[in-house]
Amino acid sequence: MSKVQIGLVQMSCEADKQANLNKAIREIRVAAQKGAQIVCLQELFTSLYFCDVEDYENFKLAEAIPGPSTSALQEIAKELGVVIIASLFEKRAEGLYHNTTAVIDADGSYLGKYRKMHIPDDPAYYEKFYFTPGDLGYKVFKTKFATIGILICWDQWYPEASRITALMGAEIMFYPTAIGWATDQDEETNKDQYNAWQTIQRSHAVANGVPVVSVNRVGFEQEGAMKFWGGSFVTNAQGKLLYLGSHEEEETVVVEIDKSQSDFFRMHWPFLRDRRIDSYQPITRRFIDED
């Protein structure tokens, strides 16, 4: 099958984990009713975005993967016959935590996990306090409807991550995300930041000849100084926008992706053919400042 129906759930969250999970499941049902075959949820959808502060109490939000949330999602995936991409706060062991996305196939089976590789540490994004960098490498998952690659939020700024994921055979790349604007910023800065965020991900679609799906949260949370900017989107394999979400509203939408377009675009813009893999060794250095 070349055409796949992709569901995106752009939502706001609250402090109650169970309420967020219930809301996500309700929206997965909505997406399935609209014909979705693969449904992607936003980053850390079972909680508020707690990384805006460094607080040891927030570690209590973490859970095992597989665990309670994946079990609930496996049931709904099997019932509806949909693939679910679920970003969760993983407790791997005592004192060891990851920002992790679980993938559940359409028969309810747990396919595995991807642990976020690039961990930010910026004002209101204190993720290094909570998360150990991923150690599973880049991953693809062979689901019923497509072979998918998963990257998470801060990963989206790194072309190396998308390239490797594409080279592993990803037919569609997904980016569960949590990103927003500081409330004291001017409108021009807000626009520039959003455009940069969208542009870098669309460029991954162009460079690799694969569709990209980016799902962000929306709205204000807690008493923080951040407004999550929504703006979830889908591109085809040439970076053309197929869907662009609101900056203000919660939305559950379904977008059709044609996987067969990748062959067409890769033939006409043969970037993979012309890669000079013999010349890329310097990319493994932090900075090329010595011979």
Sequence and secondary structure as in RCSB ss.txt:
>XXXX:A:sequence
MSKVQIGLVQMSCEADKQANLNKAIREIRVAAQKGAQIVCLQELFTSLYFCDVEDYENFKLAEAIPGPSTSALQE
IAKELGVVIIASLFEKRAEGLYHNTTAVIDADGSYLGKYRKMHIPDDPAYYEKFYFTPGDLGYKVFKTKFATIGI
LICWDQWYPEASRITALMGAEIMFYPTAIGWATDQDEETNKDQYNAWQTIQRSHAVANGVPVVSVNRVGFEQEGA
MKFWGGSFVTNAQGKLLYLGSHEEEETVVVEIDKSQSDFFRMHWPFLRDRRIDSYQPITRRFIDED
>XXXX:A:secstr
  EEEEEEEE    S HHHHHHHHHHHHHHHHHTT SEEEE TTTTS  GGGS  GGGGGG B SSSHHHHHHHH
HHHHHT EEEEEEEEEEETTEEEEEEEEE TTS EEEEEE      BTTB GGGT     S S EEE SS EEEE
  GGGGG HHHHHHHHHTT SEEEEEE  EEETTS HHHHHHHHHHHHHHHHHHHHHHT  EEEEE EEE TT S
EEEE   EEE TTS EEEE  SSS EEEEEEEETTHHHHHHHHS TTTT  GGG GGGGSS     
